[in-house]
Amino acid sequence: MKVEWSADAIADLDRFAHFLQTRFPTMARTVGREIIRKTDLLVDTPEAGRPLSERRNLRQIVVSVLNASYIVQYRLTASRLVILRVFHGRESRNP
């Protein structure tokens, strides 16, 4: 199993990069790279995240990068792990 990224999740990373690029350019690349690196660890422990609801295939995990928390929501099936969305810890989030 490998980690796959939805178009929405990729757009979330782009949104973070754009926000950081205008304020903290040196951090922009690091944040995206670290989020991806840490979510790749889900390959070994796909059930590490807590279930989002009664739908056991939707889960989320908190990833810390440079003193900020990012919420990674993903769908887990027997054969796939798809990152659905990534939110900054201060954002509202829906699957």
Phi, psi and omega in degrees: 000141175234163178277127175248152181243130175285163177299322179296319180293321177295320177297324177297315178298319177298321179297317177297316181299316180297314179301311183289326182301323181281338184249317184222074188305324182289338180275338188304309182290321182299316183299308180300315181298318181290322177299314180297315181300317182287327178286335176298337178293343178295341177302319181279331182224067186297338180263018180295326180286157179274148177299142180281328185199202176292343177279097188296345180275352176257126185223167173216152179223147177263129180243126178262129178221121178048052177065019175236151178256138176236134180262120181251118178258136183215160177252132181239124172237182181298331186240354185220149171228112184243122174287121183268313183209156173226127181237146168292148183305339180267356181273155170285152184219140175222143180291000000 
